[in-house]
């Protein structure tokens, strides 16, 4: 009698849970984005550590100003890392712009030895490759999601109940 009650809702079969949008994107796109936000998080920690080390080494006013500058730069790195983690194209572009500015500043800086200059530029170029790959991958991520939205996966004809195999006759 309970099965015939018109005021009671029937059981709804559980729907298959959809994976979050970042799990639906191929790893060739998500890996550079992950590397970029991990780079931002690592730079945050590194900048805070070097600022703290400077303060611990010599505690005077200039060292304190260095710690304040390091903390402010760490906040920028952290904000950009969170933005890239959330797949923000603006944050990825700002990260690339910050890298380009740092690269130009490294080129302008005079140093005593050529080996130090080459090491600094080499490190900056390696970081630049990660930054540029992550920036491009962020745009590819959004293009991939837009393409999936425009062209959802087609239902297979074999999933149609009209084409289901007939049960065996008893």
Secondary structure, 3 states (H helix, E strand, C coil): CHHHCCCCCCCCCCCCCCCCHHHCCCHHHHHHHHHHHHHHHHHHHHHHHHHHHHHHHCCCHHHHHHHHHHHHHHHHHHHHHHHHHCCCHHHHHHHHHHHHHHHHHHHHCCCCCHHHHHHHHHHHHHHHHHHHHHHHHHHHHHHHHHHHHHCCCCCCHHHCHHHCCCCCCC
